[in-house]
Amino acid sequence: MTTPGRTEHLVLPGVLTAEQAAETVAGIRAMQREDGAIPWFRGHHLDPWDHTEAAMALDAAGEHEAAARAYEWLLRHQNPDGSWYAAYHDGEAGRPTDRGRESNFCAYIAVGVWHHYLATGDEVFLDRMWPAVFAAIEFVLELQQPGGQIGWKREADGTPVNDALLTGSSSVHQALRCALAIAEEREEPQPDWELAAGALAHAIRKHPERFLDKSHYSMDWYYPVLGGALTGAEAKSRIEESWDDFVVPGLGVRCVLPNPWVTGGESCELALALWVMGESDRALEILQSVQHLRTEDGMYWTGYVFEENRAVWPEEVTSWTAGALLLAVAALGGDEATVAVFSGERLPVGLTPDCC
């Protein structure tokens, strides 16, 4: 059981006390299966990206053994081609419910592994996970298009879907940089990955036409910043441009326009993106605004409909919503591993080409 004494570093005014943080961590732990899998909630599905995000939140809370078990689950159940399926019923590896293999889902293991290593200094863990990270990145880069963007997925029969999603490609950009950091730590340089990361960053920054138009989704708005492809004035300009469209004062961030629905996960990720930009005050305001989604047991509802028949919707609490909140709080609170992963500290820079 997580105790308040272990979560004092997750205290944030108007967001979490040590006791509340301990409740949230315990809630994620309660959703984790004995084999390490962390589904959205028990009885629902697991996807590899959200599973990893929840594991990172456990590391940020000092629950390193539980996080390591989550990564061991990924190691044991990786497909021969380096991928994972998009969904597994209740985290049961033998019961995939979506046999598609999504590029950003598969790449995200690199972010989690690097975060765990920075949190623990466990070189044995890094060595053990390296083959899985390597295989996952190689799988993902097979889907990279000539313009640098990353194809969305492979269908169950192996057919590539070459259309690219900006959110997914931005997440892959972060994952590639973490994979390169792991390779550097192991003194196994991967120059092809560096070129791939540079081409991807350039596509995100300069060529929106290479991605499917999903601009009505808030993730497409802030993910180029959160994933590290847009920084400085470019990042600030992008966030300011659509702030009034997506942010609902006092309630959080819309998931998709024009729907009157704010979601905890997107709100906490935007807070992380704001923190990355150096705007901690606005990040704190966003985190404070979503506390209306907190449940009595310390978890968080997925979202809230704020017009007409106002209601929590859907009626579910998810490990990844709680995980996103804990990671945002950890970043604002100065947790070293979380700061390093999301700020770009100790990640490769200068990978963007000057042409194309």
Disulfide bonds with the S-S distance in Angstrom:
none
